[in-house]
């Protein structure tokens, strides 16, 4: 059962709110939104919140949030993802460098944070904090079968082309 929550000007989508039985989802969501804010500050790009709670090992604990580049409708024609092509975000060197900068400049007070760059979105994950807390970026290069060209795009070299792509 999909549920939409509005926090300020943000819309948070949970595909299966019944998957979560804990009581700290609001605390986790606030922490995840702080990470989103740091990413937006560094990338100078707005990100759309695409998935919070659902039937998935990480998402059902409410400690994960997926975000995707927010592409304006009038610009959609210029981007591969809106044409059904794998955007291979993990191959976009400018994005990788920006996310590494986020990790250097922003450390969450209460959690370790992983930023996993998947083909078409970022998976943000909260972890039990270490001392001191850390934030790290990872490339998650699994094929996305929703894109017919995913296997051929996976073997492309890393590019200096920007994003969204």
Secondary structure, DSSP 8 states (H G I E B T S, - for coil): --EEEEETTEEEEES-GGG---S-HHHHHHHHHHHHHHHHHHHTS-EEEEESSSSSTTGGGT-EEEEEE---GGGGGG-GGGGT----GGGBHHHHHHHHHHHHH---SS-EEEEEE-SSSEEEEEE---SS--EEEEE-----TTSTTHHHHHTS--B---S--
